[in-house]
Amino acid sequence: MKKTQLRKSVFIPTFLIVMGAGVIGLADNELLISNFQRAFDWSYSNLSWLFQLVFLVVLVLCVLMTFTKKGNIRFGGPDAKAKYPFWQWFAMALTGGLGATIVSSGISQPIIFMQGIWGELDGYGIEPGSPEAVMFGLARTIHEWSFVPYAVFGVCGVCIAYTCFNRKKSLAISNTLEPVLGKRAHNKVVSTIVDCISVLALALGSVGTLGTFIGLVTICLQDVYSVPKSTLLMFAVMTLSTILYLCSSLSGVDKGIKFFASLNFKFYVLLMLIVFFLGGSIAFILNTTTSSIGYWLENLPFWLFDTGSIGGEALVKWWTIYTWAFWIAYAPVTSVFLAQISYGRTIREFLIVNWILPSVFAIVWFGLFGGCAMNWQLGGTADIASAIANEGTYAGIWAFMQQLPLYKLLIPVNLFIMLISFSTSADNGITVLSALCMRGRKIGDEAPAGLKIIWGAAIGLLSFLLMAYASGAKGNDGVRYMVVAMGSVIVILVILMILSLIKMIFVSPDRREEEATVEGEV
């Protein structure tokens, strides 16, 4: 690695912060978590309104760009050719984004909402386990994992792709802010701060992703295979998964991510078919999903503006605002990957693949797994709610899986799917944040292997510390606090990216380019 290529002003402070958090966590984990928790509490009390309004704006922008002539603009110009076939592109976008987190939330979150395990139903006065609670449980989950949150990836992704491919700017989040900040966006101090924050957000977001996987695997081994949960076991899981996603990342996007994403998507479909046909609740799943979509649409206007005044802290603070902060923390830099693989596509195609189709996939996924789980909970087939209440959110998926036919075969398969899912997501994170630490890189350029290894090791260490020493009542409290703390900072950057996109696409577009574009074919 040539020393002159490394952006020391970005790499050194962000790496030291990540490692510093690891050292503090090792020496005094309560101090680390208490600081993250204070940031979490402050964010909920002071920024709930801002998070809600940001997601309302990005939702409106996605609708406008998809269904107006603005969707005809092609990344790279009218003659640019797409690199990947449509469905391979979709598989890479889905699994390289937050598809992995949907896997872990598909069973637990609808059950938590339906049963009000930690008071989620209190604000609305809904009786736990009632017919309305069933619809609320699935509808609220759909609200937090489909069209509304995916819109922030859509907007940030379009902003980055247009900046890099159409305005021919180098890969730096600060370059996307030029339409708003002008020359100030290239000021060394401003650009360094923006890019440091972006890299730090993705690094800590990757910590959250790997930490989630560690929690899922250790709980599975404990509940299903009677392997005692221990720090040594967590360290072993972290080491294995870190090695896997580093191997994938070191092989490059066209080999590693493309291969694992295609494999991962096939396993997603296989698992959905198994649950649909072997879960024994086809009618309940279809009826509940259909009704819940209607319930969600009916309540959507209010849910988009509720800052906790009615929904209550247990629901809005611990779930909605946390979830919004989670998506925002990931958005700017995850969108670099989504933009990177979208050269030659139109804005409309990009939003179909990164907003509409992932949202539809999420609704189908939650409808299948959440619907089946709720049916079993109500019918007494499995007490998933008790498993979650006693052992945290990760226990729910294994309480569910043990009720499926051939579960002894399906659980190892599901573990493999999760390993691939989280490795693909972490692979994407390591690839992008390493590239952002380099000077003058174009979007799609690979960072040196040594830099990827350094980041992979640091992220693995911090994820292990948070899960081993700060899991909390829900099984991932430390990760939650950390992600929300970063989301509270990144939201300002996302707002600036939104303003930049509005100016580039709607206020001062390149008229010649707009006239030259043709509507892309899917």
C-alpha positions in Angstrom: 0.0 0.0 0.0 1.5 3.4 -0.9 1.4 5.6 2.1 0.4 8.5 0.0 -2.8 6.7 -1.0 -4.2 6.4 2.5 -6.4 9.3 3.8 -4.7 9.5 7.2 -7.1 12.3 8.3 -10.0 9.9 7.8 -8.5 6.5 8.7 -6.6 7.3 11.8 -9.3 9.1 13.9 -12.0 6.7 12.9 -9.9 3.6 13.6 -8.7 5.0 16.9 -12.3 5.7 18.0 -13.4 2.1 17.2 -10.4 0.6 18.9 -10.8 3.1 21.8 -14.4 2.0 22.3 -13.1 -1.6 22.3 -10.5 -0.8 25.0 -13.0 1.0 27.1 -15.5 -1.9 26.7 -12.8 -4.3 27.8 -11.7 -2.2 30.8 -15.1 -0.9 31.9 -18.1 -2.1 29.8 -20.6 -0.3 32.0 -18.9 3.0 31.3 -19.0 2.4 27.5 -22.7 1.4 27.5 -23.8 4.1 29.9 -22.4 6.7 27.5 -24.1 5.2 24.5 -27.3 4.9 26.6 -27.2 8.6 27.5 -26.9 9.4 23.8 -29.8 7.1 23.1 -32.0 8.7 25.7 -31.1 12.2 24.4 -31.9 11.3 20.8 -35.3 10.0 21.7 -36.2 13.0 23.8 -34.9 15.6 21.4 -34.8 14.2 17.9 -37.9 11.9 17.5 -39.7 14.6 15.5 -36.7 15.0 13.2 -36.3 11.3 12.5 -40.0 11.0 11.6 -40.0 14.0 9.3 -36.8 12.8 7.5 -38.5 9.5 6.7 -41.6 11.2 5.5 -39.5 13.4 3.1 -37.5 10.5 1.6 -40.7 8.5 1.1 -42.2 11.4 -0.9 -39.0 11.8 -2.9 -38.9 8.1 -3.8 -42.5 8.3 -5.1 -41.8 11.4 -7.1 -38.6 10.0 -8.7 -40.1 6.6 -9.5 -43.4 7.8 -11.1 -42.3 11.0 -12.9 -39.9 11.6 -15.8 -37.1 12.1 -13.3 -36.9 8.4 -13.2 -35.7 8.3 -16.8 -32.3 9.7 -15.9 -29.6 7.1 -16.4 -26.5 6.7 -14.2 -23.4 7.3 -16.3 -25.3 9.0 -19.1 -27.8 7.9 -21.8 -25.3 5.5 -23.4 -24.2 3.7 -20.2 -24.6 0.0 -20.1 -25.6 -2.0 -17.0 -22.9 -4.4 -15.7 -25.1 -7.0 -14.0 -28.3 -8.9 -15.1 -31.4 -7.6 -13.3 -32.0 -10.4 -10.9 -28.4 -10.8 -10.0 -28.3 -7.1 -9.3 -31.3 -7.3 -7.1 -29.8 -10.2 -5.1 -26.6 -8.2 -4.5 -28.5 -5.1 -3.5 -30.9 -7.0 -1.1 -28.3 -9.1 0.7 -25.6 -6.3 0.7 -28.1 -4.0 2.4 -30.2 -5.0 5.4 -31.6 -8.3 4.2 -29.5 -10.0 6.9 -31.3 -8.1 9.7 -34.7 -9.0 8.3 -33.8 -12.6 8.8 -33.2 -12.1 12.5 -36.3 -9.9 13.0 -38.8 -11.9 10.9 -40.1 -14.0 13.8 -39.3 -12.0 17.0 -40.6 -8.6 16.2 -44.2 -9.5 15.2 -44.5 -11.6 18.3 -43.1 -8.9 20.5 -45.6 -6.4 19.2 -48.5 -8.8 19.3 -47.9 -9.8 22.9 -46.6 -6.4 24.1 -43.7 -8.2 25.8 -42.1 -5.0 27.0 -45.2 -2.7 27.0 -45.3 -2.0 23.2 -49.2 -2.1 23.2 -49.8 0.1 26.2 -49.8 3.4 24.4 -52.6 2.2 22.1 -54.6 0.3 24.7 -54.6 -2.9 22.6 -55.2 -6.2 24.4 -52.1 -8.5 23.9 -53.0 -11.5 21.8 -56.3 -10.0 20.6 -57.3 -10.0 16.9 -56.3 -6.3 16.7 -53.0 -7.1 18.4 -52.3 -9.7 15.6 -52.9 -7.1 12.9 -50.9 -4.4 14.8 -48.0 -6.8 15.4 -47.5 -7.6 11.7 -48.5 -4.1 10.4 -46.2 -2.3 12.7 -43.3 -4.6 11.7 -44.1 -3.9 8.0 -44.1 -0.2 8.8 -40.6 -0.4 10.2 -39.0 -2.7 7.6 -40.5 -1.9 4.2 -41.4 1.1 2.1 -40.7 3.8 4.7 -37.2 2.9 5.8 -36.0 1.6 2.5 -36.8 5.0 1.1 -33.7 6.4 2.8 -31.5 4.0 1.0 -33.2 4.9 -2.2 -32.6 8.7 -1.8 -29.0 8.4 -0.5 -28.2 5.8 -3.3 -29.5 8.0 -6.1 -27.6 11.0 -4.6 -24.3 9.1 -4.6 -24.8 7.4 -8.0 -25.7 10.7 -9.7 -22.8 12.5 -8.1 -20.2 9.8 -9.0 -21.5 8.6 -12.4 -23.1 11.7 -13.9 -21.2 14.6 -12.2 -17.9 12.5 -12.4 -16.9 13.1 -8.8 -14.5 10.8 -6.9 -15.8 8.6 -4.1 -16.3 10.7 -1.0 -19.5 11.3 0.8 -18.5 15.0 1.1 -18.7 15.3 -2.7 -22.4 14.7 -2.6 -22.9 17.9 -0.6 -21.4 20.2 -3.2 -24.8 21.3 -4.5 -25.7 22.6 -1.0 -22.4 23.6 0.4 -20.7 24.7 -2.8 -16.9 25.0 -2.5 -17.1 24.6 1.2 -17.8 20.9 0.6 -14.2 20.6 -0.6 -12.7 22.4 2.3 -10.2 20.1 3.9 -11.8 20.4 7.4 -15.4 20.0 6.2 -14.7 17.1 3.9 -12.6 15.3 6.5 -15.3 15.6 9.2 -18.1 14.5 6.8 -16.1 11.5 5.6 -14.9 10.6 9.1 -18.4 10.5 10.4 -19.6 8.4 7.4 -16.8 5.8 7.9 -17.3 5.7 11.7 -21.1 5.2 11.2 -20.5 2.3 8.8 -17.8 0.8 11.0 -20.1 0.8 14.0 -23.0 -0.4 11.9 -20.9 -3.3 10.8 -20.2 -4.0 14.5 -24.0 -4.1 15.0 -24.4 -6.6 12.2 -21.7 -8.9 13.4 -22.9 -8.6 17.0 -26.4 -9.6 15.9 -25.0 -12.8 14.3 -23.0 -13.6 17.4 -26.1 -13.4 19.5 -28.2 -15.5 17.2 -25.6 -18.3 16.9 -24.8 -18.5 20.6 -28.5 -18.6 21.7 -29.1 -21.3 19.0 -26.3 -23.5 20.3 -27.5 -23.0 23.9 -31.2 -23.6 23.3 -31.1 -26.2 20.6 -27.8 -28.1 21.1 -27.3 -27.4 24.9 -23.9 -25.8 24.3 -23.5 -23.3 27.3 -23.3 -19.7 26.3 -19.9 -18.3 27.1 -17.5 -15.6 26.2 -15.2 -18.2 24.6 -18.1 -19.4 22.4 -18.9 -15.8 21.3 -15.2 -15.2 20.5 -15.1 -18.4 18.4 -18.2 -17.4 16.4 -16.8 -13.9 15.9 -13.5 -15.3 14.6 -15.2 -17.7 12.2 -17.5 -15.1 10.7 -14.8 -12.4 10.5 -12.5 -14.8 8.6 -15.4 -15.6 6.2 -16.4 -12.1 5.4 -12.8 -11.0 5.0 -12.2 -13.8 2.5 -15.2 -12.7 0.6 -14.2 -9.0 0.7 -10.6 -9.8 -0.3 -11.8 -11.6 -3.4 -13.6 -8.4 -4.6 -17.2 -7.5 -5.5 -17.3 -9.4 -8.7 -16.2 -12.7 -7.1 -17.1 -12.6 -3.4 -20.2 -10.5 -2.9 -21.7 -11.5 -6.3 -21.3 -15.2 -5.5 -22.5 -15.1 -1.9 -25.4 -12.8 -2.7 -26.8 -15.2 -5.4 -26.4 -18.2 -3.1 -27.9 -16.3 -0.2 -31.0 -15.2 -2.2 -31.7 -18.8 -3.3 -31.6 -19.9 0.3 -34.0 -17.1 1.2 -36.5 -18.4 -1.3 -36.0 -22.0 -0.2 -36.6 -21.2 3.4 -39.7 -19.2 2.6 -41.2 -22.1 0.6 -40.5 -24.5 3.5 -42.3 -22.3 6.0 -45.2 -21.7 3.7 -45.8 -25.4 2.9 -44.7 -27.0 6.1 -45.8 -24.4 8.6 -49.3 -25.7 8.6 -50.9 -22.2 8.6 -51.3 -21.1 5.0 -54.8 -19.6 5.4 -53.8 -17.8 8.6 -50.7 -16.4 6.9 -52.5 -15.2 3.8 -55.4 -13.7 5.7 -53.3 -12.1 8.4 -50.9 -10.6 5.9 -53.7 -9.2 3.8 -55.5 -7.7 6.7 -52.3 -6.3 8.2 -51.4 -4.5 5.0 -54.8 -2.7 5.2 -54.3 -2.0 8.9 -50.8 -0.5 8.1 -52.2 1.7 5.3 -55.0 2.9 7.5 -52.6 3.9 10.3 -49.7 5.1 8.1 -50.5 8.8 8.3 -50.5 8.8 12.1 -47.6 6.4 12.5 -45.4 8.6 10.3 -45.8 11.5 12.8 -46.1 9.8 16.2 -43.1 10.8 18.3 -44.2 8.8 21.3 -46.9 11.1 22.6 -49.5 8.3 21.9 -47.5 5.2 21.0 -45.5 5.4 24.2 -41.8 5.0 25.0 -41.8 1.2 24.9 -42.9 1.2 21.3 -41.7 4.5 19.7 -38.3 4.8 21.6 -37.2 1.2 21.8 -38.4 0.3 18.3 -39.4 3.0 15.8 -36.8 5.7 16.7 -34.2 3.0 17.2 -35.0 1.4 13.9 -35.0 4.8 12.0 -31.6 5.6 13.6 -30.4 2.2 12.6 -31.3 2.7 8.9 -29.9 6.3 8.9 -26.6 5.1 10.5 -26.2 2.7 7.6 -27.7 4.9 4.8 -24.9 7.1 3.4 -22.2 4.5 3.1 -24.3 1.4 2.4 -25.7 3.5 -0.4 -22.2 3.7 -1.8 -22.3 0.0 -2.5 -25.9 0.1 -3.9 -24.8 3.0 -6.2 -21.6 1.1 -7.2 -23.4 -1.8 -8.7 -26.0 0.4 -10.4 -24.0 1.9 -13.3 -26.0 2.1 -16.5 -29.4 1.9 -14.7 -32.0 4.6 -14.6 -33.2 6.2 -11.4 -36.5 4.4 -11.8 -34.7 1.0 -12.1 -32.6 1.8 -9.1 -35.6 2.6 -7.0 -37.4 -0.5 -8.2 -34.5 -2.6 -7.0 -33.6 -0.7 -3.9 -36.9 0.6 -2.7 -39.9 -1.3 -4.1 -38.7 -4.9 -4.5 -36.9 -5.0 -1.1 -40.0 -3.7 0.5 -42.2 -6.3 -1.2 -39.7 -9.0 -0.1 -39.9 -7.7 3.5 -43.7 -7.8 3.5 -43.6 -11.4 2.1 -40.9 -12.5 4.6 -42.6 -11.0 7.6 -46.0 -12.2 6.5 -44.7 -15.8 6.2 -42.5 -16.0 9.3 -44.3 -13.6 11.4 -47.8 -14.9 10.5 -46.7 -18.5 11.1 -45.1 -17.6 14.4 -48.1 -15.7 15.6 -50.4 -18.5 14.7 -48.3 -21.0 16.7 -48.2 -18.6 19.6 -52.0 -18.2 19.7 -52.6 -21.9 19.1 -50.2 -23.1 21.8 -47.9 -24.9 19.4 -44.9 -22.8 20.6 -44.5 -20.3 23.4 -42.2 -18.0 21.4 -43.1 -14.9 23.5 -41.8 -16.6 26.7 -38.5 -17.5 25.1 -38.0 -13.9 24.0 -39.0 -12.5 27.4 -36.6 -14.8 29.2 -33.6 -14.9 26.9 -33.9 -11.9 24.6 -35.0 -11.3 21.0 -32.7 -13.8 19.5 -34.3 -16.7 21.3 -37.5 -16.4 19.4 -36.2 -17.6 16.1 -35.0 -20.9 17.6 -38.1 -21.5 19.6 -39.9 -21.2 16.2 -37.5 -23.3 14.2 -37.8 -26.3 16.6 -41.5 -26.6 15.7 -40.9 -27.1 12.0 -40.8 -30.6 10.5 -37.2 -31.7 9.9 -36.0 -29.0 12.2 -32.8 -30.9 12.9 -31.9 -30.4 9.3 -33.5 -27.0 8.9 -31.7 -25.3 11.8 -28.2 -26.0 10.5 -29.4 -24.8 7.1 -30.8 -21.6 8.7 -27.6 -21.1 10.5 -25.7 -21.4 7.2 -28.1 -18.9 5.6 -27.5 -16.4 8.5 -23.8 -16.9 8.2 -23.9 -16.1 4.5 -26.3 -13.2 5.1 -24.3 -11.5 7.7 -21.0 -12.2 6.0 -22.4 -10.6 2.8 -23.6 -7.5 4.6 -20.3 -7.2 6.6 -18.3 -7.9 3.4 -20.1 -4.9 1.8 -19.3 -2.7 4.8 -15.6 -3.6 5.0 -15.2 -3.0 1.2 -16.9 0.4 1.2 -15.4 1.8 4.4 -11.9 0.7 3.3 -12.4 2.4 0.0 -13.5 5.6 1.7 -10.2 5.7 3.6 -8.3 6.0 0.4 -7.5 9.2 -1.6 -8.9 9.8 -5.1 -10.7 6.5 -5.5 -13.5 6.2 -8.0 -16.6 4.5 -7.0 -16.1 0.7 -7.5 -12.3 0.8 -6.9 -11.1 -1.8 -4.4 -9.1 -0.8 -1.3 -5.8 -2.6 -0.4 -6.2 -6.0 1.3 -4.2 -4.9 4.3 -6.7 -2.1 5.1 -9.6 -4.4 4.8 -8.0 -6.9 7.2 -7.3 -4.1 9.8 -10.9 -2.9 9.7 -12.3 -6.4 9.8 -10.3 -7.3 12.9 -11.3 -4.1 14.7 -15.0 -4.6 13.9 -14.8 -8.2 15.0 -13.2 -7.2 18.4 -15.8 -4.5 19.2 -18.8 -6.7 18.2 -17.5 -9.4 20.5 -17.1 -7.0 23.5 -20.5 -5.5 23.1 -22.3 -8.9 22.9 -20.2 -10.6 25.6 -20.4 -7.8 28.2 -23.3 -5.5 27.2 -26.1 -7.6 25.8 -28.8 -6.4 28.3 -32.3 -7.6 28.7 -33.2 -7.7 25.0 -30.0 -9.5 24.1 -28.5 -6.6 22.1 -28.9 -3.5 24.2 -25.3 -2.4 23.7 -25.5 -2.6 20.0 -28.8 -0.7 20.0 -27.4 2.2 22.1 -24.3 2.4 19.9 -26.2 2.5 16.6 -28.7 5.1 17.7 -25.8 7.3 19.0 -24.3 7.3 15.5 -27.7 7.7 13.8 -28.3 10.9 15.7 -25.2 12.4 14.1 -25.6 10.9 10.7 -29.2 12.3 10.4 -27.7 15.8 9.8 -25.6 14.4 6.9 -28.6 12.6 5.5 -30.6 15.9 5.5 -27.8 17.6 3.6 -27.8 14.7 1.1 -31.6 15.1 0.7 -31.2 18.8 0.0 -28.4 18.1 -2.5 -30.5 15.5 -4.4 -33.5 17.9 -4.5 -31.3 20.6 -6.0 -29.5 18.3 -8.5 -32.7 16.5 -9.7 -35.5 18.9 -9.2 -34.3 22.5 -8.9 -31.2 22.7 -11.2 -31.1 19.6 -13.3 -28.9 19.2 -16.3 -31.5 19.9 -19.0 -29.4 18.4 -21.8 -29.0 15.1 -19.9 -32.6 15.0 -19.0 -33.7 15.4 -22.6 -31.3 12.7 -23.8 -32.3 10.0 -21.3 -34.7 7.3 -22.3 -36.8 5.2 -20.0 -34.9 2.1 -18.9 -36.2 -1.4 -19.3 -36.4 -3.8 -16.4 
